[in-house]
Amino acid sequence: MSVFPRDWMVMRLLTSNIIVTTVQYLSPALHKNFTETDFDFKVWNSYFSLSVLFINQPSLQLETVTPSKRKKILDKYSDMRVMMAYELYSMWQNLGEHKINFIPGMIGPFLGVTLVPQPEVRNIMIPIFHDMMDWEQRKNGNFKQVEAELIDKLDSLVSEGKGDENYRELFSLL
């Protein structure tokens, strides 16, 4: 829920811009202070949850606005979903061996991000699933948990009518 009415698009965008800029400054500190000896699952989980919610927020879904409004937004702010997706991907890579703590729990939320009909966001996020398979393979000698969770979540999303044809094609490549 937003504190601003639906028609206050400028305030929503400005708030989102402040959030993504803040995340860009906080990410290195999070990595430095909560990864190695002081790994904190709750902090990292909150970070990933914030990123997912940010990317999926309705006010950033540029496909729902007119082309002229979309151009104005992109000219002023760029696509903040892409910016946050890059941050999320970078932080995922920074987790190192701690990634296993988020498998399979983050599969559903990350799949939700791939539903955003923005090709660059999808291209950023989909390699994370391959990485999850790789980490589970290293730990367990197989990737049955990731595979089962992916199939379950994808089946549920497709049966709900979510995802377009490009979405289905991308995952067939995985």
KOLBA-11638 format. One line per field, with one value per atom (N, C-alpha, C): residue number from 1; y, z, x; residue in one letter; atom name. Coordinates in steps of 0.001 Angstrom, whole numbers, plus 500000, padded with zeros to 6 digits. Each point is the difference from the previous one (the first is absolute). Example, Ala and Ser with C-alpha at 12.3 -4.5 7.8 and 13.67 -1.06 7.14 Angstrom:
k	(1	1	1	2	2	2)
north	(494310	501190	501200	501050	501190	501090)
up	(507800	500000	500000	499280	500060	500730)
east	(513190	499110	500900	499650	500820	499230)
r	(A	A	A	S	S	S)
a	(N	CA	C	N	CA	C)
//
This chain:
k	(1	1	1	2	2	2	3	3	3	4	4	4	5	5	5	6	6	6	7	7	7	8	8	8	9	9	9	10	10	10	11	11	11	12	12	12	13	13	13	14	14	14	15	15	15	16	16	16	17	17	17	18	18	18	19	19	19	20	20	20	21	21	21	22	22	22	23	23	23	24	24	24	25	25	25	26	26	26	27	27	27	28	28	28	29	29	29	30	30	30	31	31	31	32	32	32	33	33	33	34	34	34	35	35	35	36	36	36	37	37	37	38	38	38	39	39	39	40	40	40	41	41	41	42	42	42	43	43	43	44	44	44	45	45	45	46	46	46	47	47	47	48	48	48	49	49	49	50	50	50	51	51	51	52	52	52	53	53	53	54	54	54	55	55	55	56	56	56	57	57	57	58	58	58	59	59	59	60	60	60	61	61	61	62	62	62	63	63	63	64	64	64	65	65	65	66	66	66	67	67	67	68	68	68	69	69	69	70	70	70	71	71	71	72	72	72	73	73	73	74	74	74	75	75	75	76	76	76	77	77	77	78	78	78	79	79	79	80	80	80	81	81	81	82	82	82	83	83	83	84	84	84	85	85	85	86	86	86	87	87	87	88	88	88	89	89	89	90	90	90	91	91	91	92	92	92	93	93	93	94	94	94	95	95	95	96	96	96	97	97	97	98	98	98	99	99	99	100	100	100	101	101	101	102	102	102	103	103	103	104	104	104	105	105	105	106	106	106	107	107	107	108	108	108	109	109	109	110	110	110	111	111	111	112	112	112	113	113	113	114	114	114	115	115	115	116	116	116	117	117	117	118	118	118	119	119	119	120	120	120	121	121	121	122	122	122	123	123	123	124	124	124	125	125	125	126	126	126	127	127	127	128	128	128	129	129	129	130	130	130	131	131	131	132	132	132	133	133	133	134	134	134	135	135	135	136	136	136	137	137	137	138	138	138	139	139	139	140	140	140	141	141	141	142	142	142	143	143	143	144	144	144	145	145	145	146	146	146	147	147	147	148	148	148	149	149	149	150	150	150	151	151	151	152	152	152	153	153	153	154	154	154	155	155	155	156	156	156	157	157	157	158	158	158	159	159	159	160	160	160	161	161	161	162	162	162	163	163	163	164	164	164	165	165	165	166	166	166	167	167	167	168	168	168	169	169	169	170	170	170	171	171	171	172	172	172	173	173	173	174	174	174)
north	(498813	501187	501244	500937	501239	501058	500914	501101	501087	499912	501005	499471	500858	499588	499538	499252	499424	501039	501161	500997	500859	499725	500734	499276	499822	499231	500597	501310	500645	499657	500046	499687	498524	499139	498571	499738	500631	499818	500588	501160	500620	499126	499462	499097	498765	499431	498821	500328	501172	500407	500130	500536	500120	498609	499090	498639	499301	500043	499286	500635	501309	500667	499604	499938	499593	498563	499134	498598	499908	500818	499975	500410	500885	500405	498985	499367	499070	498607	499613	498648	499657	500863	499665	499841	500821	499892	498700	499622	498727	498849	500011	498933	499965	501158	500080	499552	500397	499783	498767	499396	498903	498754	499812	498831	499006	500410	499047	499392	500497	499400	500321	501098	500416	499843	498884	499797	500099	500806	500197	499704	498840	499558	501001	500499	500910	501281	500539	501223	499733	498913	499666	499669	499261	499656	501262	500933	501278	500777	499974	500674	499424	498681	499375	500246	499946	500268	501429	500951	501397	500141	499370	500089	499452	498863	499374	500904	500496	500888	501269	500543	501221	499786	498954	499743	499736	499363	499637	501073	501110	500996	500551	500159	500444	501328	500938	501308	499949	498907	499887	499144	499515	499162	500911	500352	500990	499550	498718	499473	500424	500449	500364	501484	500785	501433	500308	501163	500398	500139	499833	500127	501348	501081	501307	500106	499479	500019	499083	498847	499064	500670	500728	500683	501044	500759	501011	499354	498897	499293	499458	499362	499428	501077	501128	501102	500544	500092	500602	499005	498766	499049	498728	499756	498706	498959	498745	498954	499513	500451	499690	498510	499284	498542	499348	500461	499460	500320	501228	500396	499102	499755	499166	498543	499539	498621	499804	500986	499909	499961	500792	499980	498630	499479	498689	498932	499996	499019	500122	501217	500234	499492	500287	499558	498477	499396	498540	499428	500577	499527	500195	501059	500283	499035	499265	499087	498843	499595	498870	498742	499314	498728	500148	501219	500222	499915	499923	499886	498814	498951	498774	500234	501031	500331	500521	500407	500592	499083	498769	498998	498955	499739	500481	501210	500576	501036	501216	500406	501197	499693	498736	499666	500667	499861	500605	501506	500720	501457	500427	499307	500369	499693	498919	499713	501118	500535	501120	501193	500216	501096	499711	498753	499681	500174	500136	500253	501428	500891	501378	499955	500548	499888	500964	499974	500849	499057	499893	499013	500079	501202	500118	499460	500264	499464	498478	499434	498540	499445	500657	499524	500098	500942	500140	498896	499699	499102	498514	499622	498570	499272	500598	499292	499640	500707	499666	498581	499578	498648	498945	500276	499078	499928	501151	500053	499214	500108	499235	498499	499572	498586	499573	500842	499712	499857	500916	499945	498785	499678	498809	498736	499991	498855	499825	501101	499936	499462	500439	499627	498578	499657	498734	498957	500383	499058	499918	500809	500103	501351	500315	501258	499743	498942	499596	501039	500649	501016	501174	500500	501136	499603	498831	499523	499882	499378	499822	501341	500903	501313	500809	499965	500700	499463	498690	499393	500353	499890	500302	501454	500924	501432	500381	499489	500308	499456	498785	499401	500866	500440	500838	501339	500614	501280	499864	498974	499798	499668	499188	499663	501216	500987	501251	500963	499588	500837	501084	499882	501011	499623	501014	499760	500009	500633	500059	498934	500002	498989	500110	501213	500183	499408	500123	499457	498479	499365	498538	499555	500756	499670	500127	501047	500190	498840	499523	498909	498661	499864	498758	499891	501143	500000	499629	500182	499699	498518)
up	(500000	500000	500000	499199	499925	500871	500475	500786	499092	498705	499056	499186	499680	499134	498634	499287	498710	498984	500019	498984	500337	501087	500372	499449	498724	499361	500253	499980	500192	501382	501019	501356	500114	499364	500030	499332	498849	499283	500769	500585	500786	501204	500666	501130	499547	498873	499474	499646	499433	499660	501251	501060	501270	500545	499904	500509	499223	498684	499212	500194	500117	500250	501366	500997	501344	499995	499311	499909	499348	498985	499334	500956	500915	500993	501138	500367	501122	499650	498751	499601	500364	499715	500393	501518	500774	501458	500485	499383	500356	499729	498825	499650	500962	500286	500860	501431	500539	501423	500334	499013	500326	499145	499477	499158	500610	500214	500392	501385	501011	501333	500681	499616	500636	499059	499300	499076	500762	499481	500634	498987	500145	499064	499923	501135	500011	499215	500141	499275	498494	499587	498581	499456	500754	499571	499832	500926	499898	498766	499722	498814	498733	499879	498808	499913	501126	499998	499573	500495	499589	498501	499483	498566	499164	500406	499270	500037	501174	500122	499173	500025	499250	498507	499460	498558	499574	500862	499652	500311	500605	500380	498774	500101	498856	499381	500795	499443	499094	500028	499116	498764	499853	498842	498811	499289	498935	498814	499903	498903	500139	501183	500242	499759	499687	499769	498512	499616	498596	499530	498713	499479	500326	499943	500297	501478	500884	501428	500282	499351	500159	499592	498875	499535	501015	500551	501004	501235	500433	501185	499717	498859	499652	499823	499427	499830	501339	500954	501289	500979	500066	501030	499470	498717	499415	500489	499719	500488	501341	501075	501336	500329	499303	500197	499566	498898	499490	500977	500498	500953	501236	500524	501196	499676	498820	499609	499944	499492	499990	501421	500891	501397	500619	499761	500548	499486	498704	499404	500595	500108	500554	501441	500787	501388	500084	499100	499965	499758	499059	499708	501193	500771	501167	501163	499967	501105	500128	498894	500057	500515	500933	500507	500788	500363	500753	499105	498698	499077	500369	500449	500300	501050	500854	501003	499392	498740	499338	498933	500007	499052	500780	499712	498904	500353	501178	500474	499105	499275	499170	498557	499694	498626	499627	500837	499718	499838	500969	499843	498767	499712	498828	498711	499992	498832	499794	501106	499905	499291	500220	499324	498507	499624	498580	499247	500727	499339	499470	500497	499517	498503	499172	498548	499468	500612	499599	499698	498734	499614	500792	500297	500706	501424	500666	501357	499943	499032	499855	499738	499126	499674	501183	500882	501204	500998	500152	501063	499663	498788	499663	500298	499797	500365	501484	500848	501429	500216	499210	500162	499614	498965	499628	501128	500582	501113	501200	500247	501102	499768	498760	499673	500226	499568	500151	501479	500844	501425	500678	499628	500608	499525	498746	499479	500787	500287	500784	501403	500600	501387	500120	499163	500154	498939	498979	498920	498994	500183	499063	500213	499151	500185	500001	500695	500064	500674	501070	500683	499079	499325	499100	498858	499440	498890	500408	501141	500466	500272	500648	500318	498732	499054	498730	499261	499904	499290	500695	501328	500755	499816	500165	499893	498570	499024	498608	499608	500440	499719	500582	501216	500652	499277	499601	499306	498637	499262	498676	500113	500986	500168	500424	500610	500356	498817	498863	498806	500002	500867	500061	499051	499537	499089	498559	499147	498582	499242	498686	499176	500117	500033	500161	501316	501015	501322	499921	499356	499879	499180	498951	499170	500806	500791	500800	500934	500651	500939	499324	498766	499299	499726	499916	499789	501245	501167	501270	500142)
east	(500835	499165	500875	499613	500749	499342	500804	499454	499442	500276	499532	498831	499039	498889	500514	499188	500394	500444	499385	500308	501225	500666	501215	501227	500035	501062	501385	500114	501300	500554	499170	500453	500396	499244	500321	501350	500212	501260	501174	499796	501065	500360	498985	500236	500773	499608	500691	501443	500223	501357	500867	499437	500732	500327	499047	500218	501112	499942	501017	501380	500061	501281	500549	499136	500417	500517	499306	500425	501379	500239	501301	501124	499715	501000	500133	498889	500027	500508	499886	500405	501444	500967	501381	500155	499307	500094	499369	498892	499355	500950	500607	500936	501182	500547	501185	499706	498864	499723	499167	499334	499091	500211	501225	500222	500971	501198	501043	499756	500648	499889	498677	499386	498751	498809	499914	498886	498688	499077	498705	498895	499398	498966	498855	499545	498849	500283	501193	500359	499983	500639	500047	498616	499222	498647	499157	500148	499279	500440	501291	500521	499368	500014	499432	498498	499305	498556	499700	500771	499839	500209	501025	500299	498851	499476	498888	498771	499652	498841	500191	501195	500293	499777	500586	499906	498562	499220	498620	498967	500394	499003	499267	498693	499191	500438	500478	500351	501227	500761	501172	499738	498788	499679	499708	501049	499924	499152	499769	499187	498534	499613	498600	499714	501026	499792	500115	499538	500038	501449	500222	501372	500656	499237	500598	500385	499164	500323	501186	500037	501116	501322	499971	501208	500460	499078	500362	500621	499405	500518	501391	500171	501301	501062	499614	500952	500468	499092	500343	500633	499453	500414	500663	499960	500366	498994	500264	499107	500565	499385	500510	499889	499120	499912	501300	500554	501268	501130	500011	501037	499970	498795	499876	500318	499643	500324	501514	500721	501461	500552	499430	500434	499734	498809	499636	500962	500246	500910	501409	500476	501327	500096	498986	500009	499887	499238	499927	501394	500725	501349	500936	499790	500831	499768	498913	499681	500975	500591	500932	499320	500659	499479	498701	499638	498756	498760	500194	498865	499115	500627	499260	498913	500161	498993	498701	500057	498835	499408	500469	499520	499214	498764	499179	499120	500159	499090	499830	501023	499905	499580	499788	499616	498677	498989	498692	500074	500573	500107	500800	501110	500788	499237	499219	499165	498987	499477	499070	500625	501285	500703	500098	500203	500133	498690	498890	498717	499895	500835	499991	500309	499119	500202	501057	501148	501117	501161	500401	501013	501305	500466	501275	499890	498881	499791	500016	499333	499971	501399	500732	501348	500954	499755	500820	499666	498723	499548	500117	499775	499959	501311	501165	501245	500092	499267	500013	499467	499026	499447	501025	500763	501077	501021	500310	500948	499469	498712	499392	500161	499764	500178	501444	500910	501421	500377	499530	500333	499380	498769	499402	500707	500420	500756	501294	500682	501238	499738	498916	499729	499449	499022	499287	500321	500726	500280	498859	498962	498880	499331	499039	499270	498494	499621	498600	499101	500502	499187	499708	501020	499824	499076	500247	499186	498529	499747	498623	499325	500719	499430	499742	500929	499799	498779	499902	498874	498691	499979	498789	499574	500932	499680	499641	500744	499683	498633	499695	498702	498884	500193	499004	499844	501103	499933	499325	500365	499414	498516	499625	498577	499174	500652	499323	499967	500579	500002	501062	500979	501058	501121	500713	501110	499534	500764	499672	500789	499876	500669	501523	500525	501447	500476	499173	500330	500156	499074	500050	501220	500323	501158	501311	500101	501209	500243	498936	500187	500208	499570	500282	501501	500680	501456	500777	499381	500683	500200)
r	(M	M	M	S	S	S	V	V	V	F	F	F	P	P	P	R	R	R	D	D	D	W	W	W	M	M	M	V	V	V	M	M	M	R	R	R	L	L	L	L	L	L	T	T	T	S	S	S	N	N	N	I	I	I	I	I	I	V	V	V	T	T	T	T	T	T	V	V	V	Q	Q	Q	Y	Y	Y	L	L	L	S	S	S	P	P	P	A	A	A	L	L	L	H	H	H	K	K	K	N	N	N	F	F	F	T	T	T	E	E	E	T	T	T	D	D	D	F	F	F	D	D	D	F	F	F	K	K	K	V	V	V	W	W	W	N	N	N	S	S	S	Y	Y	Y	F	F	F	S	S	S	L	L	L	S	S	S	V	V	V	L	L	L	F	F	F	I	I	I	N	N	N	Q	Q	Q	P	P	P	S	S	S	L	L	L	Q	Q	Q	L	L	L	E	E	E	T	T	T	V	V	V	T	T	T	P	P	P	S	S	S	K	K	K	R	R	R	K	K	K	K	K	K	I	I	I	L	L	L	D	D	D	K	K	K	Y	Y	Y	S	S	S	D	D	D	M	M	M	R	R	R	V	V	V	M	M	M	M	M	M	A	A	A	Y	Y	Y	E	E	E	L	L	L	Y	Y	Y	S	S	S	M	M	M	W	W	W	Q	Q	Q	N	N	N	L	L	L	G	G	G	E	E	E	H	H	H	K	K	K	I	I	I	N	N	N	F	F	F	I	I	I	P	P	P	G	G	G	M	M	M	I	I	I	G	G	G	P	P	P	F	F	F	L	L	L	G	G	G	V	V	V	T	T	T	L	L	L	V	V	V	P	P	P	Q	Q	Q	P	P	P	E	E	E	V	V	V	R	R	R	N	N	N	I	I	I	M	M	M	I	I	I	P	P	P	I	I	I	F	F	F	H	H	H	D	D	D	M	M	M	M	M	M	D	D	D	W	W	W	E	E	E	Q	Q	Q	R	R	R	K	K	K	N	N	N	G	G	G	N	N	N	F	F	F	K	K	K	Q	Q	Q	V	V	V	E	E	E	A	A	A	E	E	E	L	L	L	I	I	I	D	D	D	K	K	K	L	L	L	D	D	D	S	S	S	L	L	L	V	V	V	S	S	S	E	E	E	G	G	G	K	K	K	G	G	G	D	D	D	E	E	E	N	N	N	Y	Y	Y	R	R	R	E	E	E	L	L	L	F	F	F	S	S	S	L	L	L	L	L	L)
a	(N	CA	C	N	CA	C	N	CA	C	N	CA	C	N	CA	C	N	CA	C	N	CA	C	N	CA	C	N	CA	C	N	CA	C	N	CA	C	N	CA	C	N	CA	C	N	CA	C	N	CA	C	N	CA	C	N	CA	C	N	CA	C	N	CA	C	N	CA	C	N	CA	C	N	CA	C	N	CA	C	N	CA	C	N	CA	C	N	CA	C	N	CA	C	N	CA	C	N	CA	C	N	CA	C	N	CA	C	N	CA	C	N	CA	C	N	CA	C	N	CA	C	N	CA	C	N	CA	C	N	CA	C	N	CA	C	N	CA	C	N	CA	C	N	CA	C	N	CA	C	N	CA	C	N	CA	C	N	CA	C	N	CA	C	N	CA	C	N	CA	C	N	CA	C	N	CA	C	N	CA	C	N	CA	C	N	CA	C	N	CA	C	N	CA	C	N	CA	C	N	CA	C	N	CA	C	N	CA	C	N	CA	C	N	CA	C	N	CA	C	N	CA	C	N	CA	C	N	CA	C	N	CA	C	N	CA	C	N	CA	C	N	CA	C	N	CA	C	N	CA	C	N	CA	C	N	CA	C	N	CA	C	N	CA	C	N	CA	C	N	CA	C	N	CA	C	N	CA	C	N	CA	C	N	CA	C	N	CA	C	N	CA	C	N	CA	C	N	CA	C	N	CA	C	N	CA	C	N	CA	C	N	CA	C	N	CA	C	N	CA	C	N	CA	C	N	CA	C	N	CA	C	N	CA	C	N	CA	C	N	CA	C	N	CA	C	N	CA	C	N	CA	C	N	CA	C	N	CA	C	N	CA	C	N	CA	C	N	CA	C	N	CA	C	N	CA	C	N	CA	C	N	CA	C	N	CA	C	N	CA	C	N	CA	C	N	CA	C	N	CA	C	N	CA	C	N	CA	C	N	CA	C	N	CA	C	N	CA	C	N	CA	C	N	CA	C	N	CA	C	N	CA	C	N	CA	C	N	CA	C	N	CA	C	N	CA	C	N	CA	C	N	CA	C	N	CA	C	N	CA	C	N	CA	C	N	CA	C	N	CA	C	N	CA	C	N	CA	C	N	CA	C	N	CA	C	N	CA	C	N	CA	C	N	CA	C	N	CA	C	N	CA	C	N	CA	C	N	CA	C	N	CA	C	N	CA	C	N	CA	C	N	CA	C	N	CA	C	N	CA	C	N	CA	C	N	CA	C	N	CA	C	N	CA	C	N	CA	C	N	CA	C	N	CA	C	N	CA	C	N	CA	C	N	CA	C	N	CA	C	N	CA	C	N	CA	C	N	CA	C	N	CA	C	N	CA	C	N	CA	C	N	CA	C	N	CA	C	N	CA	C	N	CA	C	N	CA	C)
//
